[in-house]
Amino acid sequence: MAKDGTNRGGVRIGAGRKSKSVEEKFLDGQLDRRVSELEINDNAPFEDFTPPPPKDYLLAEQKGGIKLCSEQIYQETYRWLKSVGCAGLVTKQLVENYSMAMARNIQCENILSQFGLLAKHPTTGEPTQSPFVKIGIDYLKQASQLWYQIYSIVKENNAKGQIGVTSQSEAMDMLLRRVK
């Protein structure tokens, strides 16, 4: 322990050997119990899949009379999870929190498109940055952290061998092709 009372020792985040995915364990002959559970839970065809109903706060009408797109994000995320075979592994609350944070970020972006990036300072009257810029950044950061949690669960437990193309990986591929 340091003089200021903080504990600076110990295990570092991200240090050490990376854990094997289910696919690697399967290829090495160390079949994990979760593989058979995935097959049991995800036998239903994709077309017949209906995600669990979202909580009421995802469906609530907003003060301005607009409807958030959180329900749409929630359903798309669950459909993607089903397509990669991990719909039963990610908690409903994690998907709900992600969809709400992403919907709030989109709501802030819509407000910024409508009113602009500048606002009037309340005391001096000078132009200043709109508070919705900071709010939108905070929601985007929260949504990114939640998405990372969802994606890491899928990455560790994906039994199909391929996660598939997402909009994020597709955008990254386009950026990397431009660099060459």
N, C-alpha and C positions, 0 to 999 in steps of 0.2 A: 504494500500500500504506500502511496506517495505521501509527502508531507501535507498536501492540501486535502487529504482524506479520500481521494479518488483511487479506485482500483484499476491500475493500468496494465496489469498482467492478465494472463489467462489466454483462452483460446480466441483466435482472431476469426472474424466472420469470413467465410469463404475459403479458409485455409484447409489444407488436407486433401485427401483423395476424393474425387467426385464419385458419388454413388452411381451404381449401374442402373440403367433403365430396365424395365421389364423385358424389353426386346433383347437387350444384351444378356440378361440372366437366362432367357429362354435359349438363346444361341449357345451359351456356355453350358447348357444342360442343368442349370440351377433353376428349374421352373418354380416360380413363385406362386403361392396360393392365390394371390390376387388375380392371376391370369384366368383361372377357372371361374372365379367370381365375376369377372368382367364378361365372360362368355355367357354366363347364366343371366346376368342383369341386362345385357344388351342384345338378346336374341330377337326381340321384336323388330319388325321392319321399320325403317326410317320414316316412311310415309305415314305410318299409323302413330307416330310418336307425338304426344302432346305434353308440353312441359307442365310441371306443377303450377297451380294458380299462384300468381304473385300476391304479395300483401297489398292492403288497401292504400298504403301511402305511395305506392308506385303508380296507382291509378287516379289519385286525387287531382281534381281540377285546380289550376293555379289561380292566384289572385287576379291576374289580368284576363282570366277567362280562357287562356290557352291550355292545351293539354301537353304534358311532357311526353317525350318519346321513350320513356323508361320502360314501358311495357314491351315495345318493339325490340329494344336492345336486350331485354331480359329473354324474350323468346328466341331471338337470333343466337344469343350466347348458348342457350340450352340446346338449340338445334345443332350448333357447331359441336358442342360437347357430345351430343348423341352420335354425330357423324364420325367422331374420332374414338368413340367407345368409352367415354369417361363421364357420362351424365350422372351416374350414381356415385361418383367419387367426390365431386365438388359439392360443397354444402349449398343449400338453397340461399342461405343468408349471404354468403360470399357473392353469389351471382346477383342477388338483389342489391347489395351495396355497390357493386360495380356498375350495374345498370343505372342506379340513381345518380352516382357521381358523374357518369358519362352524360346522362341526360341534363344534369345541371350545368355541365361544361358547355353543352350545345345551347342551352338556354342563355347562358352568358354571352356566347358568340353571337346569337341572334340579337340580343340587346345591343351589343357593340356594333353590329351591322346597322341597326336602326338608329342609334343615337351617336355613334362615333366614339373615337378613342379619347377625346378630350371632354372635360367637365369644367364647370365654373367653381372655383374655390369658394366655400361658404362665407368666409370672412373678408378676404381681400378682393374677391371677384376676378382674380387672375385665372387664366386657363391652367388646368392641372390634369393629371392623368385620371381617367374614369376609374372609379372603384371596381367596376366590373372586370377590368383587366386583371387585377390581382385576384379577384374571386374566381375568375375563369381559370387562371393558372393554378390556383390551389385545388380546384376540382379536377383539373387535368392530371395534376400530380397524384392525387388520391386515386383516380381511376387507373392510372398507370401502375401504381403499386398493387392495386387489387387485381388488375389483369396479369401482372407478373405472378401473383400467387396462384391464380387459376391456371396459367400457362405452365407453371412449374409442376403442378399436380398432373396435368395432362402429359407433360414431358416425361415424368417419372413413371407413370402408370400406363402409358399407351402400349397396348398389346398388338396393335395392327401394324406397327413397324413404320408408319409414316404419319406425321401429324397433319399434313395437308397444307394447302396454301391459304393463308389468312391475308387480310388486307394489309396488315403490318409487315408481314414477310414479303409480300408482293412489292410494296413500296420500297423496302430495303433492297430488293433485287434490282429494281429499276435504278436506284441511286448507285449501286455498285457497278452496274453496266455502264453508266455514264462516266465513271471515273476512269475506266480502262482506256 
